[in-house]
Amino acid sequence: MKRKSLIVGAAALALLATMAGCGTRGEASSAEEKILTIGVIAPLTGDLSPFGKGIQYGAQLAVDQANAAGGIAGYTLQLSPQDDQATPDVGKNAATLLAGDDTVIGVVGTMNSSVAQPVIPVLGAANIPMVSPANTSPALTKGDDLTNPTRPNVNFFRLCASDDKQGPFAAKYLYENLGIKTVATVHDKKVYGQGLVEQFSAAFEALGGTVVAAETINPDDKDYNTVITKLKAANPEAIYYGGEVPQAAPLSSQAKAAGLTVPLMGGDGLYDTNYMELAGAAAEGDLATSVGAPTETLTTAQEFRAAYEAAGFDSGWSAYGAYAYDSANVIIAAAKEALTEGTTPKDARPAIIEAIGKVNFTGATGSVSFDALGDNNYLVLTVYKAEGPAWVAVESGEA
Amino acid sequence: MDPTLFFEQVVNGLSLGSLYALIAVGYTVVYGIIQLINFAHGEIFMMGAFGALTVYLVLGSPTDLSIPMALCVLLPAMILGGMVLAAGTALIMERFAYRPLRGAPRLAPLISAIGVSVFLQEFMRLFYGRIPGFPDSKRGIAFPRIEGITGNNIDIGSVSIKMSSIFTIAALLICTAALWYYINRTKTGRAMVATSQDPDIARLMGIDVDAVIMRAFVVGAALAAIAGVAHGMYIGNIDFKMGFMAGLKAFTAAVLGGIGNINGALVGGLVLGMVEAFAAQLGPTAWKDVWAFVILILVLVFRPQGLVGAKVVNRA
């Protein structure tokens, strides 16, 4: 009996200790172990999880390498991956959680621009920088008026090209390289999809092409046949789709099944092999632009690939893994500059934001440095074509 | 409107409407008997699709079957597997989530149904992919190709019709005939009608009401499973949350036709499918759901009992 109460008592104590640990993780643990946390906010479950896992593991690789190299100023780095389920509310909760942790020095994320919108101010209030491998909404760095850009968030930086670059790049490829003059556009009414299509259409018409049909789909629907019948009547030479794999793949397969056998082109939201798994043979010849140069062309990219494969993660790097790796390295490089022996991680945050603005190195995706708005100076885009089960790079260029 | 376009949209509308109708029957038979809006019925439809996929995977994912083999052996086996899983789930759900609440206020089983819906979605999301050799269910899964249906078209003049559309519409016709026979010509079917008219008197007549209720769930689940397979072939892929929106639309169809009335569910499903197809054709596609629900509201304002008429509207 006495023994039992001892065990119960010990268990209760242990529980209390863990709970206390949760509440004041910052002070308690950093004083002894000296930990720096890099947060990740990405869709780790759900339809977009192949992309989100790539982001998580890319950042994990950077953190592991920094720790193997001895950490930063006596601190050990750790990664705190948070699932945002591609949903703004959930992302905001994750941001609140990370903002309450005093060891956090920066966040890698998010994947969805719609999630970034509520996340950035929450992190900004705590002076935490966010470096995005994947947000492509122009408004995040340039504000709502693209002709007169003003930076809305000083704590936000991004490595990938925004939609105002990606859409026109796709338009140029279709019009100039493939000689396609008529295109039908479809988007999913989300921030990303709509932005991509607007920018694409403007550029395609400026080049002299015609947008013969502009339609939308409901991302919750799975039957797009009514839309496809409408597109077919407009007789386009290609379909440009603003959105992501879960809708793009059935759209492509249903279009081809209905006899609309023209290539479907989209942005980086299509650039995952899950697209071919879902669309099957219908995917053949479809096109996607994605951010960065193909990983074969840079030595730094090949090192990243080799290290990622050697680490044995359970999911591939997908579209954004290399960018997430670079994003984490941006935070790590800035922390090295800003963090000295005396300062706590929390106090160093404003200095880290300032240091991120000045980083300049060659990462897995090419050179990395930011302009006054927080956009990457070096923006490369690549057109990929679906061949069998893989995306094959066909055209690369600076945006 | 161009006739080719017109007929293609008719086929689109009929296919979509047939799917809605097959699912809507499940809402309406259950409502007709115990006045429960079974919000988890959309998930039963999802279970049907996953059941069919499971059979395919258990058979070793046969890819290079001849057309007769695929149509006469593989497809029936998959439909049967879907029905077994869907009906099994429906029976467990009825026994543990609804029967204990049978005498409770109307809201209690409704909340229970929403709970079951969330449970089933999350269960499939987290559990299915953990079975060795099964695909990750956290995202979309490509539905197996059925030779002779997937990717095949029939051209009638300039109108090209997908085999999967024909399968879906044919499934509705066959199921309607079978259902009519079951309800009107079999003893158990007539017991179902009697129970829906007055459960207390039916019990006095020696009808086992619990058994009738279970049969109602099984009938609904079987039709939903067929819809699940048709959806898989028609859309090309399935996922754990496919039942939510489809269930909502099917429920709308059931109300449109007159809830509690089987003919109403069939009419309501087809009308909803056609309205969506032509709303998308005639205006911007973004507005199709707006028109679908405008029609629903108008029908409910001017014909509260639905297009065909609800059988139990006095007790609803």
Interface residues (C-beta under 8 A of the other chain):
Chain A: T45 G46 D47 L48 S49 P50 K189 E215 T216 I217 N218 D220 D221 K222 D223 N225 T226 V227 T229 K230 K232 A233 V245 P246 A249 P250 S253 Q254 A257 A258 G259 N274 E277 L278 A279 G280 A281
Chain B: D2 L5 E8 Q9 N12 G13 S15 L16 L19 R125 K138 R139 G140 A142 R145 G151 N153 S160 K162 S164 H231 Y234 I235 G236 N237 D239 M242 F244 M245 A246 E276 A277 A280 Q281 P284 T285 A286 K288 D289
